[in-house]
Amino acid sequence: EPRWRRSAVSVAQLRPGGRAIDIATGTGKVAADLHRRVQPGGEVLGVDISPGMIGIARRRFDGRAGLTFVVGDALALPAPDASFDAATIAFGMRNLPDYRQGFAEMRRVVRPGGRVVCLEIARPRSRLARVLRAWFDRIVPVIGRLAGQGGAYAYLVRSVRNYPAPEAIAGIMRDAGLADVTWTGISGGIVTLHVGTVPPAA
């Protein structure tokens, strides 16, 4: 799992002194990785709908200057327009009720030229994956445990099964106003990393 996180953090292309927002931050691991990238002098905001998760993240990373965690809604982020160099969401997009709005909000809070990054469990679609389809419902809970989301197995399987194909997510990102959208399969396509760029202001 750290490799997946590292990939997401590295494609955000942050520099020292930069600013990033991590959505559905959970216990704050991705936010903390981003925070390391923007030192010295950078700032990272982690946002999650769950006060319990935010409490854990605050306790875990207490005392790191410029690393802040707040309770907030991914579909109405508590941040001004164009205030970050990058926005990330790792294993959280599939839980949002409206993917397009989720990406539109990430786009809104990122400056022109900045990046929007989405790391998500994907329903594998390769030929090998079709052979393994029977295994899928058993694999997902294991990935869920690795991603720190092992509790709700049945829900996890269902939410992943309903998540759109990578091409469809790329289309939703473009609809939300992102440019240069690309995606990469990691770990045999079980995890997908989508990246888009906020275009210059019209």
N, C-alpha and C positions, 0 to 999 in steps of 0.2 A: 504493500500500500504506500509506503513512503515514496517509491518510484513514481507512482501515479501523481502524488502530491507534488513531487519535484518537477515533473513534466508540466503540470498546470502552473506552478509558480514561475518556471523558466519562460514559458511562452507569454507570460504577462509583460515581459521585457521591462521590468522596473529597474530604476537606478537609485543610487544613494540620494536621499533628500526627496524622493518621490512619495506619492500618496496612493493608497489602494483601499478598496472596500471589498470585504468578503461576505457574501450573502449566504444565508442558511449555514452560518459559521459553526453551529454545533458547539463542540468543546474548544474550538478556537485553534486547532492545529494548523490549518491552512493560513489563517490570519497571522499566526506567529511566524510561519515560514516566510510569508510576504514581508512581515515586519523586519526580519533579518536582512532581506534583500534591499530595503530602503534606508538602512543605517549607513552612515550617521545622518540624523536629522529628519528622517522620513516618518510618515504617520500611516497607520492602518486602522480602519474601523471595521469591526466584525458585527454583523447584524443577524439576529435570529428571532423567530416568532416566539420561541420558548424561553420564558424567564428562568426556568431550571437550567437549561443549557448555558445561557448567558452567565448565570451564577457560577457554574463550574469553570467556564472560560476565564471569568474575572479572577477567581481564586487561583487557578492554575498559572496564570500569567501576570499575577499582581506585581506591580512595581516596574513594569517595562514602559518607559516613557514613550508616548506616542502610539501605544497599542491600546485601543479603547473598544469596549464591547457594549452594545446597546440592544434592548428589545425593540424589534421593528418588523414591519411587514414588507416582504420582498416585492409586493405589487404596489407599494407606496413607500419607497425608501426614505428614511429620515435624513436626507442629505440634499444640498443644493445642486443645481445643474452644473455640469462640467467641472466638478470639484475634485475628481480623481484622475490619476493616470491609467488606472486599470480597475476593472471589477471582475471578481471571480465567484463562481459557485461550484462547489464540489459535492456531488451526491445529494443535491437538493432540488434541482430543477424538476425532476419527475414528480415531486410532491406538491408543486405549485398548481393551483387550480387553473392558471392561464399562462401558458409558456410564453406567448407573444408579449403579454404585458410584463412578464418577468424580464425578458430580454430588452423590452422598450425602456424599462426603468433602469436597467444596467447601462444602457446606452445614454440615457438622460444624464446620469451622474458622472459620466466619463467625458473628459475633454476631447475635442477633435484630435484625431491621430492616436488616441489611447485605445486600449484593447479590452474586449469583453471575452472572458474565458469560461467555458462550461465543461466540467468533467463529470461524466455520468455513467452509471452501469447501463450497458446497452443489451438489447436482445440479440445474441449473436446470429449473424446471417450468412456466414460463409458455408461452403458445402460441408466442411467438417462440422460446423456448428449444427447444421441440419441433422447430421448423424447423431450429434450429441443432444439434440433437442429434448430427448427423454430425460437427460441428466439435468437439464436447465433448472428445474424446480429444486433440485438438490444443491446445485452449485451456488445459486443466488444467496441462500442463507449464509454460506461460507464467506462469500464476498462481503455480505452484510456485516458479518462479524469482524472481518478485516477492516472494513470501513467504519467500524464502531457503531453500526446500526443493526446489530444482530437481534434486537428484541422482537420486532414484529415480522416474523418470517413470512406468514401468509400474505400480509399486506405488502411486504417487500417484493415478493414474487409477482403479485398482482400489479403493483405500481410499475415494475420494470416491464412486465408483459404489455402494459398499455402505453408505454412511452414510445413516441414515434421513432421511425428509422432515422439513421444519421442524416440521410438526404433531406428528409422532411424537417428535421430540426434546423438544418442549414437554411432551408427555405423560410422557416419561421423567423430565423435571425435576420434574414434579408428583409422580410416584411416589416420587422421591427426597426428597420433603418440602418442596419449594420452593413459594412462593405467588406470586400476581400475575405469572405467567410470560407474557412477551410476546416476539415476535420481529419482526425487520425485515429485509427483503432489501436488500442494498447492491449497487451496480454491476450493476443489472439482475437481481438475484437470484442472482448467481454466488457471493456471499458472504452468509451469514446471521448476524445478531447476535441471540442469545438472552439474555434477562435474567430472573432470578428473584430473589425476596426471601426471606430466612430469616424464617419466622414467629416470633411471640413464643413463648417456652418455654411448654409446656403446663402 
